Amino acid sequence: MGWILNQKIGMRLRYGFGIVVALVLVLGAIAIVEMNAEAGFTRDLHEHPLKVSNAVRDIRSEVIAIKRSVQDLLLAGSAGDIQAAIDEMDQREKTVTSLFQVLRERYLGDQREVQAAYQAFADWKLIRQEEIELVGKGQKAAAIEISNGKGDDQVDAIEARIAPISDFARAKAESFYRDAMRYRRHHLLAMSGLIVLIAGASIVTGTMITRSITDPIGQIIGEMGKVGGGNLGHKIRMDRADEIGHLARAFDAMTENLQKTTASRDELNAANQQLAANEQQLRAANHELKANAAELSFRNAELQSIVYTVSHDLKSPLVNIKGFSEELEVQGCKLIKHLSLVDLPETIRQDVMPLLEEEIPKSLHFIQASTVKMKGLLDGFLRVSKIRSAPIQKETLDMNALVKSVLATMQYQIETGGVTVTVDDLPPCMGDAGQINQVISNLVDNALKYRDQNRPGTIHISGRREGDCITFWVSDNGIGIDPRHQDRVFEMFHRLDPNCPVSGDGLGLTIASRILDRHQGRIRLESEPGKGSTFYISLPSDGGHSAAPTFTRGL
Ligand code: ADP
């Protein structure tokens, strides 16, 4: 039993089926042998006693028929009747001879009995021969006498010789039949025993194999119930080599993984909770940020308004300062003239005149220069402020026409500077005509202003549609911008070289950047000192109804 439990279930079932099939084959083989034996009895019965009995029966009837033919011979009136009776006799005689041949072959008793019977039949032939000759000679009475005498006696002798053969055959047939019946009984008993044996063996084998499968499965189901009840740490621990052992080990591994997964799930839940908390914090921070942005926007607008008001209001005191300082300058000149006519003590003259002729004009000059600078700054603030508050009227712009008009206004600088300007076919865009014109003008103006004097200037203007936005760019081969300053050029009043002889207030790019902000656009630059710069502006193709555009790298 032990060895079968170590086999795989498939192998066990194969063994079981193999045993049952082997038993059935044995039963079948025995049945075939038994049936053959039974058939042998029947065959023997048929081949010997029955055939012998039939032959004896036929000999008797043929002998009677020959006897009748002898009488026909004795009663025959014509030669034809005689011949017919003789022919009939010859025919019957041949039949009897062949029947005796059957007896010789089939008779299981003493063959001398057959020989004696045949001899009696052969002796009868000689008597009949004698009768035929007498009839042939016309001596019928003598022939009848022989027939009734010797002839009938010989017929009786034949009967006496074949009677034992017939009895023996009948007895033999009965004996065969008895043997067959006895054998059949034994055979039935043996077969029934075998069937019961095979059925028992099959039941035992089947039960053993079934139990070797169902018992451990029942055990596993019980153990699984414990795990199903929530005890994930419970192990089946079934040490078997078959599939059920594999199943138990796989289940143990699964519960172990499940335990780990549950632990991970708990961790995940904790992480999720943390994430939710963080998200809430983020949402709060975002909310706060939005509030701050709104506050900032409000403050910014307020600041802009203050800047605008202050810039505007400071202009009149500045005009006063400038006017009165110029007046003071004029009055100082007059005072110098008057004092030159007055006879002043030398010490006082030496103290006052340098003040009036040098110190005061110098101070007044500084005041005036500062007022000019301050006016420039205030104008700049006002210009930037105005851009912020100027209304925007967006429309579809024919950029080819717009650029053409910009270049026309700068034709003089282009020609005198010997600059070559090339323009690609430009896509249209949505924007405020005046403000976009201002941006393009500023970029072309800068490209002209900051050209490299050591080489002929070139400016190239191009543009293309890219997804949801349209990008234009102005490239030059000018002096370029140091990477350290590239971000700062968009700041207010920022000039790379404050002593640069080229005119400018450091506001052009600031204003361009503000205009693009208001169009939900962007501006950026790529530049290399000594090689040139390219300024890119990008505008939403639908005029800013979608998200703000992002620059594609490599443009
Ligand atoms: P500005 O009135 O000085 O031209 P911008 O705001 O237009 O003011 O430009 C700011 C500064 O950026 C300029 O002073 C210049 O130094 C630099 N800059 C602008 N465009 C170019 C350019 N195409 N090539 C080189 N430098 C430039």
Residues whose N, C-alpha, C, O or C-beta is under 5 A from the ligand:
A	BS01	ADP	N446 A447 Y450 G478 G480 I481 V489 H494 R495 L496 D497 S503 G504 D505 G506 L507 G508 L509 T510 S533
